[in-house]
């Protein structure tokens, strides 16, 4: 049963500092954000004018990746660090790609504010028999996977598309992301797909952009989610050596672009990298 009062209370209690999830929502044109988030977002935009386009790039990559997974026959999606339901949700894209509506989607986030908004918004847009949102923490892999198994909508013995989109840049190396990804990869059934993306500091255009990226990381230290950027070589290891689907690990706009893709003409300007790997 949906506890709307508890969800609304969680929202009210989260307004003392910017939420990275709501800032992202603002940048991609969503409506689930507040003045404190918009003020922070505009501070970021002033220092890095294309930040909104980088966020849109991440969201567009998610949509194309989910569609591709569904077209390959994947019917189960686990979205870790799902953030706020907004334009182009995983369940909406998956159902569009598979009109028979046989896909099951589990949204997972550890922020009470994200879960609260998910609870409220999924009640209006989702099929409760196939689409759930639960609270769990990427940093508690045993507990998170238990929630997956207990969800009632995901069969862990069958292939799953595990989505960790625009999340890894909020996990610093000292937090041992390698062990976390190792755990989740090991739990996936053969034939599963791993969808990963993050912002990158690969080949800044100039010293000004290099410094701007450093400044943005400093800004995010004041939010709910401090950040950490990686190059492609530093990021590739998270796929665990699994074979990457074509075109491999690339700047996100170069991953099966369509007519709506931001930065399609110059993918390296996007500051976002991503790819999909299949478990042998």
C-alpha atoms as one frame of an Amber mdcrd trajectory, in Angstrom:
protein
   0.000   0.000   0.000   1.299   3.457  -0.885   1.850   5.679   2.151   1.390
   9.126   0.619   1.726  10.895   3.990   5.107   9.278   4.647   6.257  10.085
   1.119   5.257  13.732   1.448   6.973  13.934   4.835  10.198  12.632   3.300
  10.004  15.339   0.646   9.487  18.058   3.249  12.456  16.820   5.289  14.846
  16.916   2.326  14.797  20.615   1.542  17.717  21.776   3.697  20.267  21.227
   0.897  20.245  20.478  -2.817  19.408  16.937  -3.844  21.606  15.643  -6.665
  18.606  13.700  -7.985  16.408  16.807  -8.094  19.197  18.924  -9.625  19.509
  16.313 -12.386  15.737  16.392 -12.788  15.845  20.173 -13.213  18.621  19.984
 -15.794  16.702  17.514 -17.959  13.517  19.559 -17.841  11.647  17.716 -15.089
   9.283  19.276 -12.586  10.273  17.425  -9.400  12.658  20.019  -7.996  12.614
  22.978  -5.636  14.118  26.429  -5.318  17.177  25.178  -3.427  17.882  22.728
  -6.258  17.323  25.275  -9.026  19.616  27.811  -7.364  22.377  25.230  -7.100
  21.817  24.082 -10.686  22.157  27.619 -12.007  25.367  28.051 -10.011  26.704
  24.933 -11.725  25.469  26.101 -15.123  27.224  29.436 -14.694  30.532  27.625
 -14.159  29.891  24.875 -16.727  27.328  26.210 -19.227  26.712  22.863 -20.932
  25.949  20.948 -17.735  22.259  20.728 -18.633  23.141  19.176 -21.976  25.438
  16.673 -20.241  22.534  15.578 -18.045  20.252  15.309 -21.070  22.936  13.187
 -22.725  22.871  10.772 -19.771  19.089  10.540 -19.860  19.017  10.008 -23.613
  21.644   7.280 -23.323  19.475   5.559 -20.719  16.502   5.589 -23.050  18.415
   4.225 -26.036  20.111   1.594 -23.871  16.861   0.353 -22.337  15.210   0.223
 -25.752  18.150  -1.749 -27.131  18.046  -4.211 -24.234  14.306  -4.734 -24.695
  14.711  -5.254 -28.428  17.333  -7.910 -27.663  14.720  -9.785 -25.640  15.490
  -8.615 -22.102  12.259  -8.388 -20.107  13.628  -7.607 -16.641  15.257  -4.332
 -15.590  16.817  -3.421 -12.249  17.654   0.290 -12.119  20.052   1.008  -9.240
  20.300   4.651  -8.267  17.213   5.345 -10.318  16.663   8.815  -8.894  13.428
  10.588  -9.688  10.849   9.282 -12.155  10.767  11.825 -14.969  10.638  11.988
 -18.746  11.590   8.683 -20.358  11.341   6.349 -17.378  12.743   2.840 -17.797
   9.317   1.168 -17.579   7.863   3.535 -20.168  10.700   2.980 -22.637  10.689
  -0.777 -22.100   6.933  -1.039 -22.605   7.146   1.062 -25.741   9.865  -1.216
 -27.110   7.838  -4.308 -26.197   4.164  -3.476 -26.871   3.132  -6.800 -25.362
   3.979  -5.117 -22.021   5.780  -8.118 -20.585   8.655  -6.176 -19.005   9.238
  -5.925 -15.266  11.104  -2.958 -13.788  12.448  -2.516 -10.262  13.622   0.976
  -9.352  16.099   1.159  -6.470  17.412   4.218  -4.668  18.813   4.918  -1.209
  17.684   8.532  -0.986  14.387   8.873   0.890  13.528  11.836  -1.314  13.939
   9.783  -4.510  11.915   6.886  -3.145   9.222   9.272  -1.940   8.817  10.848
  -5.356   8.932   7.420  -6.990   6.166   6.226  -4.680   3.991   9.174  -5.600
   4.672   9.265  -9.322   4.680   5.543 -10.081   1.232   5.350  -8.528   0.000
   7.424 -11.457   2.096   6.091 -14.345   3.018   2.454 -13.725   1.549  -1.041
 -13.600   1.805  -2.106  -9.928   2.039  -5.761 -10.984   5.197  -5.113 -13.019
   6.782  -1.883 -11.787   7.982  -1.292  -8.241  10.236   1.168  -6.413  12.098
   0.044  -3.297  14.590   1.522  -0.873  18.038  -0.084  -0.912  21.643   1.070
  -0.945  24.191   0.279  -3.644  26.757   0.171  -0.811  24.832  -2.647   0.900
  24.938  -5.196  -1.901  23.669  -8.133   0.171  20.710  -6.139   1.418  19.980
  -4.654  -1.992  20.014  -8.008  -3.760  17.743  -9.428  -1.089  15.256  -6.691
  -1.949  15.539  -7.651  -5.615  14.819 -11.303  -4.842  11.960 -10.414  -2.501
  10.385  -7.909  -4.887   8.063 -10.466  -6.425   8.600  -9.071  -9.923  12.205
 -10.058 -10.730  13.359 -13.626 -11.374  17.094 -13.598 -10.682  17.505 -16.939
 -12.459  16.615 -15.253 -15.749  18.572 -12.551 -17.638  18.309  -9.031 -16.239
  19.394  -5.666 -17.560  21.166  -4.133 -14.579  21.160  -0.374 -15.069  23.574
   1.883 -13.183  23.166   5.088 -15.164  24.758   8.400 -14.155  25.615   6.936
 -10.744  29.273   5.900 -10.796  30.441   9.527 -10.843  28.992   9.753  -7.327
  31.163   6.864  -6.061  34.765   7.630  -5.221  37.494   5.029  -5.682  38.138
   4.930  -1.927  34.573   3.609  -1.561  35.655   0.487  -3.478  33.260   0.541
  -6.432  35.151  -2.427  -7.899  33.989  -4.756  -5.128  30.437  -3.481  -5.444
  30.258  -4.062  -9.194  31.947  -7.461  -8.764  29.148  -8.485  -6.402  26.341
  -7.431  -8.718  27.927  -8.946 -11.817  28.349 -12.278 -10.025  24.638 -12.364
  -9.104  23.373 -11.863 -12.647  22.278 -14.831 -14.730  24.173 -15.603 -17.953
  22.887 -13.487 -20.821  22.253 -10.520 -18.532  23.270  -7.045 -19.647  25.103
  -4.407 -17.609  24.328  -0.792 -18.535  26.825   1.744 -17.175  27.486   5.441
 -17.741  29.066   8.345 -15.941  30.489  11.807 -16.466  34.110  11.850 -17.570
  37.139  14.097 -17.405  38.543  12.456 -20.534  40.440  14.927 -22.735  39.134
  18.307 -21.540  38.967  20.758 -24.431  41.327  23.161 -22.663  42.651  24.211
 -19.250  39.517  26.265 -18.620  37.273  23.230 -19.001  39.634  21.099 -16.910
  39.390  23.621 -14.075  35.630  23.968 -14.485  35.195  20.214 -14.050  37.265
  20.355 -10.864  35.175  23.258  -9.604  31.948  21.362 -10.253  33.200  18.478
  -8.127  33.835  20.966  -5.327  30.318  22.356  -5.700  28.798  18.891  -5.427
  30.539  18.320  -2.098  27.738  20.478  -0.640  24.943  18.274  -2.033  23.560
  14.887  -1.080  26.029  13.235  -3.497  29.666  14.368  -3.889  31.187  13.520
  -7.262  34.186  11.780  -8.864  35.109  11.802 -12.575  36.937   9.066 -14.502
  38.565   8.564 -17.873  37.428   5.781 -20.212  40.358   3.578 -19.151  39.488
   4.113 -15.495  35.813   3.368 -16.134  36.183   0.315 -18.381  37.099  -1.959
 -15.488  33.563  -1.770 -14.076  32.346  -4.041 -16.886  34.502  -6.821 -15.440
  35.924  -7.908 -18.773  32.513  -8.876 -20.151  32.134  -8.481 -23.916  30.826
  -5.044 -24.778  27.995  -4.666 -27.246  28.800  -2.561 -30.292  30.050   0.142
 -30.436  31.770  -0.587 -27.104  32.585   1.950 -24.398  32.199   5.316 -26.094
  31.048   8.865 -25.529  27.341   8.408 -24.903  26.106  10.310 -27.992  28.069
   7.866 -30.161  26.141   4.906 -28.704  23.424   4.195 -31.291  22.448   7.867
 -31.730  19.046   8.862 -33.051  17.576  12.090 -34.383  17.157  13.493 -30.852
  20.677  12.791 -29.614  22.429  15.805 -28.118  26.084  16.156 -29.234  25.566
  13.597 -32.023  27.814  15.638 -34.304  30.575  15.926 -31.690  30.186  13.127
 -29.084  33.421  13.943 -27.240  31.983  17.301 -26.202  29.312  15.560 -24.141
  31.450  14.718 -21.089  29.464  11.465 -20.706  30.672   7.938 -21.446  28.713
   4.698 -21.454  28.263   1.203 -22.767  26.542  -2.147 -22.339  28.223  -5.492
 -21.633  26.737  -9.004 -21.775  27.443 -11.708 -19.222  28.847 -14.805 -20.990
